[in-house]
Amino acid sequence: MSLAPTASPAASPEAVRPVPHRLAWLDMLRGVGALAVVGEHLVTWDMPWLRPTQFNLGTYGVLVFFLVSGYVIPVSLERGGDVRAFWIGRFFRLYPLYIAVLGLVLALSWWIPVREEVPRDLYAVAAHATMLLDVVGVGGVVDTMWTLSYEMAFYLMVAALFAAGVHRGRGLIAVLAGLAALTAGLTLASAPLTGGGPAWVSLAVFAAGMGCVLTGRLTVLASCVLGVTALALLPLSSRVPWFGLAMLAVMFAGTAIHRWERGSGSLWPVALTVLLVACAPVWAISAGWWWVQPDVWISTIVLAGVTFAAGMALRGRRVPSFLTRLGLISYSLYLVHLPILLVMVRILGERRWSPLPHQLATAAVFLLVLLPVSGLTYRWIERPMQDLGRRLARASRGPGPGGGVRPESESASG
């Protein structure tokens, strides 16, 4: 069954842009990751009998996403050679849809109450402003927003490494992050810092640091302070400290894979990182969630790694166009599907005990709503804002600290 019908905006040529053949495998992986996360939430509510027990479907999708981010983001920054342009592009890539979804959920809060995990305090606003939600121990208005915390922490660290002139050794960083995850699992039952302090501190540092970066003042120092702050917050205030460090290790493992592919690194750091990340919850004082039990956690990691390897194996071939199109709208799928699902839950109630035909019909209706809506949000929010971000990033390029410096022979795949 096609997940992107030709009548959908998600599949129409004016709604999505064709992807260069050499990049299609990355969008395919994004599409797979998005479908996995959507599937996790859909089957939990509607068809629990379909939910796998040997691995966690949602975490599998997130790990695939993180491997793609690690593979793409650092070399994209190095190819552009400009920290300020990088951040302009990231802001216009991430924030417009993020803000739109936040606004939608809050506007519906009179009907569908905001999650109890979101503090009814101003520091929740501070945490949402930086996207460092899980990193500072704050629940997101939309549950899936927790992953953006670790993406943002990764971006901050990558930008710091680039600004400081450290373009190599990402495999070693992946191993160190894996060791830190294992150590945190052995020593920290919970975050040492709780409450609103981490959220307010991160907002102050984030605002001041980004102000310096975007105005071209003290760019190297500001980038380094931002990166060090993100790194410090991971073990100190993440809701499950070892988990945040493990996610960082996974992303840097993706970077190490890219280095190996380009002949400037080896795969042993990746293998060692995977081993460390897999072992992190085994002896952890507090695992955090049921699906972090060793057998489920390890099988989830292995499946994500195999999926990424399969995608790399297909990088010289044509991949199904509906998967690449899903990859292009994957961010919309990721953020939009839960609000739609919450509305359906509110209207239809619990579905897990409904007759099978009703469950199948509910799933079909959900997908028939989700795909066109995600196509429209991509077309009217994501794509125009990305285009504007690119124009502003190009206009911002120029000589200066941390900007306009091109590394020696580095290129990116996307």
Disulfide bonds with the S-S distance in Angstrom:
none
